[in-house]
């Protein structure tokens, strides 16, 4: 471990960044995120949503009568938070992305996205088909979030660094 990565205190945890390869594994292994937007008063608001990560974008869906859709139309700046909790990966890994959200309601996007999302959250093909069918409703839109700024953390790295520092202090 390098001399500049040590846990004498936890004032700066940016030194425990999530590696790009681990981030990609996390984004592909998980299908749930916190989607955050600003309401009319400018307050941040978030909900848990299912997503798929494809070709460098987050893809989500909601009915267009949801408050978050009107908010995205007013201001497309959003954030997405993904954590490894609940995924097959070790706990204490997280990434937050600021991004720009674009809404889609075209048949081509729906045709590939509904089956992709269904496969991400349903394991049996029959359940996937039904879920995709239920998603295809008249007011539903698809949200595409283009990541613009990243904040990530790997608690596994911090745990290892802490253990090494404690051993060095005792030694």
C-alpha positions as CSV (number, residue, x, y, z in Angstrom):
1,X,0.0,0.0,0.0
2,X,1.3,3.5,-0.8
3,X,2.2,5.9,2.0
4,X,-0.6,8.3,0.9
5,X,-3.3,5.7,1.5
6,X,-3.6,5.4,5.2
7,X,-6.5,5.7,7.7
8,X,-5.0,7.9,10.4
9,X,-8.5,9.3,10.2
10,X,-11.4,9.2,7.9
11,X,-11.5,12.9,6.9
12,X,-10.8,12.1,3.3
13,X,-12.2,8.8,2.0
14,X,-11.8,9.8,-1.6
15,X,-8.6,7.7,-1.5
16,X,-10.8,4.6,-1.4
17,X,-12.2,5.1,-4.9
18,X,-14.1,2.3,-6.6
19,X,-12.0,0.9,-9.5
20,X,-13.6,1.2,-13.0
21,X,-13.8,-2.6,-13.5
22,X,-15.5,-3.0,-10.1
23,X,-17.9,-0.2,-10.9
24,X,-18.8,-1.8,-14.2
25,X,-19.4,-5.2,-12.4
26,X,-21.6,-3.3,-9.8
27,X,-23.7,-1.5,-12.5
28,X,-24.3,-4.7,-14.4
29,X,-24.9,-7.0,-11.4
30,X,-27.5,-4.7,-9.8
31,X,-30.8,-3.5,-11.1
32,X,-31.9,-1.1,-8.4
33,X,-30.8,2.5,-7.8
34,X,-31.9,5.7,-6.1
35,X,-33.0,8.2,-8.7
36,X,-32.8,11.8,-7.5
37,X,-34.2,15.0,-9.0
38,X,-35.2,18.5,-7.9
39,X,-38.8,19.3,-7.2
40,X,-40.5,22.7,-8.0
41,X,-39.1,24.2,-4.9
42,X,-35.6,23.0,-5.6
43,X,-35.5,20.3,-3.0
44,X,-33.8,17.1,-3.8
45,X,-36.2,14.1,-3.9
46,X,-35.3,10.5,-4.5
47,X,-37.0,7.1,-5.1
48,X,-35.8,3.6,-5.5
49,X,-36.2,2.5,-9.1
50,X,-35.2,-0.4,-11.3
51,X,-32.7,0.3,-14.0
52,X,-30.5,-1.3,-16.6
53,X,-27.0,-0.1,-17.5
54,X,-26.3,-0.3,-21.2
55,X,-23.7,1.3,-23.4
56,X,-22.7,3.9,-20.8
57,X,-26.2,5.0,-19.9
58,X,-28.7,4.3,-17.1
59,X,-32.1,3.4,-18.4
60,X,-35.2,3.5,-16.2
61,X,-39.0,3.9,-16.7
62,X,-42.0,5.5,-15.1
63,X,-45.5,6.6,-16.0
64,X,-45.5,10.2,-17.2
65,X,-47.9,11.3,-14.5
66,X,-45.2,10.8,-11.9
67,X,-43.8,14.0,-10.4
68,X,-40.3,13.0,-11.3
69,X,-41.2,13.1,-15.0
70,X,-42.5,16.7,-14.8
71,X,-39.4,17.6,-12.8
72,X,-37.1,16.1,-15.4
73,X,-38.9,18.1,-18.1
74,X,-38.2,21.3,-16.1
75,X,-34.7,20.4,-15.2
76,X,-32.9,17.4,-16.7
77,X,-30.1,17.4,-14.1
78,X,-30.5,14.2,-11.9
79,X,-28.4,11.9,-9.8
80,X,-28.3,8.1,-9.6
81,X,-26.9,6.2,-6.6
82,X,-26.1,2.5,-6.8
83,X,-24.8,0.5,-3.9
84,X,-23.6,-3.1,-3.8
85,X,-26.0,-3.9,-0.9
86,X,-28.4,-6.5,-2.2
87,X,-26.2,-7.4,-5.2
88,X,-24.0,-10.5,-5.5
89,X,-20.9,-8.2,-4.9
90,X,-19.3,-7.5,-1.5
91,X,-21.0,-4.8,0.6
92,X,-19.7,-1.2,1.0
93,X,-19.2,-0.4,-2.6
94,X,-21.1,2.6,-4.1
95,X,-21.2,5.0,-7.0
96,X,-23.2,8.2,-7.5
97,X,-23.5,9.7,-10.9
98,X,-24.7,13.2,-11.7
99,X,-26.2,13.1,-15.1
100,X,-28.5,14.6,-17.7
101,X,-31.8,12.8,-18.2
102,X,-33.6,12.5,-21.6
103,X,-37.1,11.1,-21.9
104,X,-38.1,8.7,-24.6
105,X,-41.5,7.3,-25.7
106,X,-40.7,6.1,-29.2
107,X,-41.6,2.5,-30.1
108,X,-38.0,1.6,-31.0
109,X,-36.7,2.4,-27.5
110,X,-39.6,0.6,-25.9
111,X,-39.1,-2.5,-28.0
112,X,-35.5,-3.1,-26.7
113,X,-35.9,-1.6,-23.3
114,X,-38.9,-3.4,-21.9
115,X,-37.5,-6.9,-22.5
116,X,-34.0,-5.8,-21.1
117,X,-35.5,-4.4,-17.9
118,X,-37.8,-7.4,-17.6
119,X,-34.8,-9.8,-17.9
120,X,-32.9,-7.8,-15.3
121,X,-35.6,-8.2,-12.6
122,X,-37.4,-11.4,-13.5
123,X,-35.6,-14.7,-13.8
124,X,-38.1,-16.9,-15.6
125,X,-38.8,-16.2,-19.3
126,X,-42.6,-16.4,-18.9
127,X,-42.5,-13.8,-16.0
128,X,-40.2,-11.6,-18.2
129,X,-42.7,-11.7,-21.0
130,X,-45.6,-10.7,-18.8
131,X,-43.7,-8.0,-17.1
132,X,-42.6,-6.5,-20.4
133,X,-46.2,-6.5,-21.5
134,X,-47.4,-4.8,-18.3
135,X,-44.7,-2.1,-18.8
136,X,-46.0,-1.3,-22.3
137,X,-48.7,1.1,-21.1
138,X,-50.0,4.3,-22.8
139,X,-48.4,6.9,-20.4
140,X,-45.1,5.2,-19.8
141,X,-41.8,6.9,-20.7
142,X,-38.3,5.8,-20.6
143,X,-35.6,7.8,-18.9
144,X,-32.0,7.7,-20.2
145,X,-29.4,9.2,-17.9
146,X,-26.1,10.2,-19.4
147,X,-23.5,10.2,-16.6
148,X,-21.5,13.4,-16.3
149,X,-19.8,13.5,-12.9
150,X,-18.9,10.5,-10.7
151,X,-18.5,10.0,-6.9
152,X,-17.5,6.5,-5.9
153,X,-16.3,4.6,-2.8
154,X,-15.0,1.2,-2.0
155,X,-15.3,0.3,1.6
156,X,-13.4,-3.0,1.1
157,X,-10.3,-0.9,0.3
158,X,-10.9,1.2,3.4
159,X,-11.3,-1.9,5.6
160,X,-8.0,-3.4,4.2
161,X,-6.1,-0.1,4.7
162,X,-7.4,0.2,8.2
163,X,-6.4,-3.3,9.1
164,X,-2.9,-2.8,7.7
165,X,-2.5,0.5,9.6
166,X,-3.6,-1.1,12.9
167,X,-1.1,-4.0,12.3
168,X,1.6,-1.5,11.6
169,X,0.9,0.5,14.7
170,X,1.0,-2.7,16.9
171,X,4.1,-3.9,15.2
